[in-house]
């Protein structure tokens, strides 16, 4: 099978978003061929280069989304007329589409209008060699202005100012750059058996066009729903800009969901968002991301023996008599691992740790991670100051140097060389986020056989599945009580850790991810008609064998059979038998 893998800002670039799981997928399916069609999102990403590609990657074609050179295409009068018609229809659909949030999906009329206009622009770009100059022209801005001022346009569109129109036209030009690429040829995307978009949005647009031009089936994976991201961006833009751009991405998502053979959310949280955005439930197939369990194998296998020894020591201490105090027990360690940013809510974790220390003296907290951008740097400084205020340095004697029970570390330092090393020293792993997508760090702790305490956000409950404790977010007391209950019960920690490791190996390994996608590839291709021209008895193609409406995008019902007069129906004569 030949698969066209479509990415945006990811594979095969070094450090690209979603590049790790794409690389594991490609390497795991070494019996198939891959053609990678990738969009880069910046000069820095292109300068960083590509990851090492396996031999099954036969071709890589890239295009920048952050810059577009003039293609030198000059449109004639007829081409300009076609562009004005299609671009005007597309912008009219944006101006008349329902307000974001007013309905779960755009109306059928607007969706069909948008799809026809989008494919019309794609055909024009293919005929003329590109649309870069046309999308940047004054003609495009005027067409957008006419659509905003036309009767029936929404109020937000009618109130758009000149600056708003320029902003929206510029965004549409960047979003529609894939239409001008030379990827849509018989030896390009027309030669693949299946298009697999690694995300929704712009990355799926070449797959839409491959399906339109050649009938190639499309598979779309969304570990994070792009439409939701677009709804949350541009908070400082004017209402007109936000409304028009949200309508564009909403209509593009609706067309992608309609055209795709299957949609693959990475978790139930993403699946619910896809359904809210209009996805057909019959097309949804949840496939969890796959992580490599090999780096955590040693830690996970040693965990059960370690917990058994700790349990035996605890029982011996409890049988020595009432004179033995808890201070003589081995100190516990809570571990938090991730990117340092406000969404991780380390402030609540520090306040919860204050209550943990009161109940279990000697317990320590390790916060391991790097700040995310300037905002993360400021947040890390705030957390350091709060830790110094809540927990003064402790010293064993008047002449000893004190040490704070909270340590802030980075991966690569002493005792934190790798993620597995960090989890190896943890009694309990803690996640305190208020916003979380798919908690990869939590799965790594599960691979290591660690008991976990997490906040109920994102896909946490789906990942944990009863193998850890889950508390409400922004609730330090609940977080502290859950941690203390596990610290005081080593047998329970061992049971939860073993169950967590078994669940992670079953659901979140690379092997299950690759096997699930392989099965879906085969199912998709098996359900797709062979893309060959219909031939007559002499071997010549029959140009009108397929109905014309089969090539027109839209929501079409099954054709009703033509009414036939009763007198024209041949009625077979009944068979009679002679009775003797």
N, C-alpha and C positions, 0 to 999 in steps of 0.2 A: 504494500500500500504506500502511496505517495501522499504525504501530509504537508499542507501549507500552514506553518505556524506563524500567526500574526501577533506582533508585540508592539507595545508603546512604552518607551523608556525602560525596557527590560532586556531580556535575552536577545542577542548574545553579548551585550555590553557588560563590562565589569561593574559590579555593584548595582546593576539595574533592578528596578522594582519587579519582584516576581521572577527574577532570573534564576534563583536557586531551584525552585520547583520545576521550571521549564527545563533546566539542564538535567535534572534527575529524570524527568519524563522522557526526554530524548535519549538519554543513555540507557534507560530501562527498556525502551522499545527498539533495540538494535536490529530487529528483523524488518523494520520499515525504513523508508527514506523520508527525510525531512527537507523541505525548502523553507527557509526562514525569511520572512518579510518584516523588517523591523523599522520603527520610527524612533529617531533619537530626539531627546528633549533639550539638548544644550551642547555647546562646544566642548565643555569639560568632559561630558560623557563620551563624545567621539574621540577626544584626545586620550582618554583612559584605555581605549582599545576594547578588544573582545576577550572573552574567556576562551580557553582551549576547547575547540569543537571536536566532537567525535566523528568518525568516518561516515556515519549514517546521515550527517548533514551534507547534502549534495550541493546546495546553493544558498547564498546569503545575499539579499538585496536590501539596502537601507535607504532611507530618505529622512531629511531633517524636518521636524515640525516647527522648529524655532526660527527658521530662515527659509526664504524661497527666492531663488534667482529668477529674473525675468526670462521667460522662455522665448521671447522674440516673436511670438505668434501674433499676427495682425488679422483680425477678423474682418471679413467682408460684410456687406450690408445684410445678407441673408443670415449669416452667423450671429450678427449683433441682434437681429430681430428674434432669433431663436433664444439667445441668452436673456434678452429682456423678458420674453414670455415665461421661460422656465424659472428664472430668478424671481420674477414678480409673483409667480404662483407659490414658490417656496416661502417668500416673506409674507405673503398673504395668509398662508397657513399658520405662520407664527403669530400674526396679529389677531387671528380669529380663534386660535386654540384656547381651550378652557384654562382658567387661571391655575397655576400649580397648587395642588392640594384641594382644588374644588372637586375633582373627580379622580378616580384611581387611574384612568388612562384617557388619552385624548379621544375625541369623537371620531367615528369612522370616516366621516367626510373629510375632516382635517388630516387624518392619517393617510388616506388615499391621495389627497391633494399633495401632501408633502412627499410621499413616495414617488408619485409620477414626476414631480418637479425634480427631485433628486436624481432619478434615473435619466431624465431628459438632459440634465446638466452633464451627467457622466457620458452619455452618448455624444453630446456636443463636444466635450473635451476629447473624446476618442477620435471623432471625425476631424477636428481642427488641430489637434496636437497639444492642447492645453487650455486652461482658463485663468492662468495667473493674472494676466493683464486685465482681463474682463472683471474679475472679482475685486480688483483694486481700483477700478475706474469710477468716474463720477456717475456713469450710467447705473452702476450697482447701488450707489447711495440714493440716487433719485428713485429707483424702483422700490427701495426700502421705504423711502419717505411717502411715496404714493400708497403703499400698502398700509402704512400707519395712519394716513389721513382718509382712507377709504371708508365708506359707510359700513357699519358692522364691526369695525375694529374695536378692540377692548380699550377701556379708558386709559390704562397705563401706556398702551401703544400710541394713542392719540396725543398724549401729553409729552411724547418724546421730543427733546430739543435737538438742535443740530449736533451738539457735542455727543449726545446719546446715539444719534444715528451713525456718526462716524465710529464710535466705539463698537457698536453692534456689527457694523459692516466689516470692521477690522477683524473681529472675532470670527465672523462667518468665513472670511477669506482664509484664515488659518485653519479653521475646522474643515474646510472643503478642499484643502490642498491635495489630499489623496486622490481626488478626481482627475488631476492632471498628470498622474504618474503613468509610466509605460509598463505597468505590471499586468495589464489586462489584455494579454495576447494568448494565442494558442500555446506558445511555448513558455508562458509565464504561469499565472494562476489558473489558466485554462487547462494546464497539464496535470494538475493535482487531483487526487481522488476526494479530498476532504480539506476544508479550511477550518482551522482551530484558532479562534481568537483568544488570546490569553487574558483579555479583559474586554469590557464593553466600551462604548463610546467610539472614539476615533479609530482605535485599533481594529474594531470590527467592520469599519466601513469598506476596506478592500474585500472582505469576505462577502459583504452585501453585493458588491459589484460583480464579484466572481460568480455568485449565484445568479445575478441578473443576466450576465453575458453568456455564461456557459452552463448554468444549472448545477454548479458545484455545491454540495451540501455544506452547511455552516454549523459549527459547534462553538458555543460561547461559554467561557469560564469566567465567573466573577467571584473572587474571594472577598472583594469589597465592591458594592454597587456604585458604579461611576455616577449614575444619575443623582444619587443621594449626595455625593461629593459636590456636584455642581450646584445643588440646592443650597449647600452650606457655604459656598465660596462667594466672593465679591460682596461682603456685607456692607461695604461703604459705597457701593454703586447706587445710582439713582433707581427708583422703582421701575422706570421704563426699561433700563438696561437689564436689570434682574429678571423682569417679566419676559422680555423677548429671548434672552439667552436660555432661561429655564424652559421656555416653550420649544426652542430649537432642540435642546438636548433631550427633552421629553419625547418629542416626535421622533428623533433619531433612535432613541431607546425602544420606542414602540415598534418601529419598523424593524429593528434588529431582532427583537423578541418574536415578531411575527414571522420573519424569514428564517430564523434559526431552526434547524431540525431538533436540537436539544440545547437546553440551558443548564449549566452546571454551577450551582452555588456551592461555596465551600463550607457552609454551615447553615443552620436553621435561621439564624439572624438575617443573613443575606437572602435566603430563600423567601422569607416574609417580605422583605423589601421588593424583591422581584415580582412577587404576586401583587403587591400594592401598585407597582408600576405597570401592571397590565400583562404579566407573563401568564401563559397558559399552563395550568398545573400539570397537564399531561406531558409537557415537554421538560419538566424539571427533574433532574437527577443529581442528588447531593453527593459530592465526592470530597471528603475531607483532605486537606493538604497532607502531604507525606513528608515526614522528617526522617533523617538518617539516625537510627538508634545505635549504630556501632560505637560512637564516642562515649555513650552512656552505659554500655553493656557491663563494664567492670564494676562501676558504682552500683548499678541496679542489682547485680548478682550478689555483691557483698553485703547488701543492705539487710537481708533477712538474718544473716549470721550476726551482724553487728547489733541489731535490735534484740536478738535473743540473749546475747551476752549482757547488754545493758539491763534487760529485764531480770536476769539472774542476780546481778549486782544490786539492783534495787530491792529485790526480795531479801537478800542477805542483810542489807542495811535496816530494813523494817523489822527483822527478827532480833536485832541486837538490843532492843529495849528502848524505853522512852527517852533515855539520855541522849540518844542520837538525834541530831537536828538536821533540818534540810540543808543548812549551809555546808555540810560535809559532802553533799552529793556533787556529782560532776556537773559543771555548768552546762546549761543548754544554749543553743545558738539558733536564732531566727535569721533567715536569709531572705532578702528581697533582691531581685535581679531584673534589670531592664534599663530603658532609657529614662534619664532624669528629666521630667517635665511636669508642669502642673496637673495634667490629666492623670498622673500616677498617684496623686494625693499622698505624698510622703508625710505631709503635716499630720493627717489623721493617723498614719502608721506610728509616728513618733509619740503622739499622745496616747495611742493604744499601748505602746511599749512601756510607757510610764506606769500603767496599771499592771502590766505583765511583771515588771520589776518588783512592784509592791507585793505581788502574790508569789513570785518565784525569784528571790534574790539570787544574783549571780548570773542570770540570763543575759546574753549579749545579742546585739542586733548588727548584722552586716548588711550594708546598702551598697550593692555592687552595680555600677553602671556609669555611663558617660552622659553629660548633659546634652540635650538636643537643641542646638542653636543658642543664640543670645538669650532667649527666654529661659532656656534650660539652665544656662550659667547663673542667671539671677536667682532662679528657683533653688538651685543647689546651694548658693550662698545663704539664702534664707533658711534652708533646712539645717545647714551646719550651725548657724547661729541659734536656732531653736533647740538643737540637740545639746549645745553647750549650756544653754539656759536650763533645760529640763534635767540634765544629767551632769552634774559637776564631776570633774576628773576624780577617780577613786585611787587611793594609794594604800599600800599594805602597812606602811609605817610613817612616822614623822619625817624620815630622811629618804623616803622612796618617791619616785616620780609617778604621779597619778596617770590613769588611763581612762578615757571615756568609754562607757559600755557600748556606745554607738560608733561604728567605724564606717567611713565613706571610702570606697575602693573602686578601682577600675580593673577590668579584665586585663591580664598580662602581668599583674603585680604579684607579690609574694602571697602564696595561698590562693590565688585567683587566676592562675595561668589560663585555665579553660573554664567553660561553663560547667563541665562535669566536675572539675575540682571544687568549684564553689558549692555545688549541690552535695558533694561528698561530705563537706563539713557542716551540713545543715541538719538540725533536729527537725525543724518544720520550715517549709518554704511558704512565704506569704506574698499574696498579690492584693494590693490596696487600691486599684485603679477606680476612677469614676467613669472613664471612657475606655473601652477596650473592644477591638475587633475580634480576631481569632488569636487567643493567647498562646503563642508559640512557646514562651518561657515556661508556662504552666505545663505544657506537654513535655518539655525537657526534664522538668522536675519529676513528672510521672515516669518517664523512662528510667530515672535514677531510683525509683521506688520510694520517693519521699512523700510523707503525708503533707497535705497542703491546706491552707486557709485562704479563701479568696472572696472577693466582693462579687455580688450578683450583677454583672454588667456584660454586655455583648454576648459572646458565645461561651461564657465561662461554665454555666450550668450544663450545656450540651457537651462540653469537653470533659468535665469532671464526672458527670453521670453517677453521683453517689459515692465516689471514691475519695472524697475530701469534704471539708466543711465550707459552707458558703454562707456569707453574712451580708446584710444590706450595705451599700456604699455609704461613705461619709458617716459611719457609726463606729467611733473608736472603742466604745465600751463593748459592743458585740464582737469586734475584731479581737479585743484583748481576752474576752471570756473564751472564745473559740481556741485561741492560742494556748491559754492556760490549761484548758481541758485536755489538749493533746500532749502538752509537756508533762502532765502528771499521769499519763496513761500510756506507757511504752508498748503494751500489747496492742492497744488500739492503733497506735501509730504504725506498728508492723503490719497489721491487717490492712489498713487503708493504703499503705505504701505498696504492698504486694498486689492489691486489687488495682491500684492506679497503674502500676507497671504493666499488668496483664491487659488492661483496657487500652493503654497507649500502643502496645505492640499489635493489638488486634485491629485498631481503627485508624491510627495515625502514623503508620510506617510507610516508607517509600514503596515497599512491595505492594501493599494494598492499593495505594494511589495509582501506581502504574498498571496494575491488573484491572482496576475499575475503568481507567481511560481506554485501555486496550479493548475491553469488552464493548465499551460505548462506541469506539471507532468502528468495530466490526458491525455492530447493530445499525449504525448510521448508514454505512455504505451498503449494507444488505437491503435497507429500505429505500434506497435511492435508485430510480430507473437508470438504465445504461444510457449515457449521453451519446447516442449515435443517430445519424439521420435515418428516417424511415425509407426503405428501398422498395421498389416495386418488383414484379416478377423478373424483369430484365436486369435488375441490379442498379437501376437509375433512381436517384433520390426523388421523393415525392414532396414537393415544397409545401403543399397545403394539407399534409397528413395530420399535423397537429393544429388544433384550433387557435385562432389568433389571440383569443383572450388568455391563453395559457402563458403568453409572454408579457402580459400587462400586469403590473403590481396592483394589488387591491384585495378586498375582502369579497371573494366570489362564492356564491352558493353552488351546490351541485346542480348540473343541468337537469332540467325536467324533461321527461320523454315527450316527444312530439305527439300530439293527439292524432289518432288514426281513426277514420270512420269504421263503424262496425262491419259495414258491407265489404270493406277492403281486407278484413282479416280472414285469413284462410282457416276455416273450421274443419278439423279432421273428421272424417266420417267415422261413426262408432263401429267398432268391430263386433260383429254378431256371430253367434255360434248356433249351429243347427242342433236342436235337441232331438234326439232320436229315442 
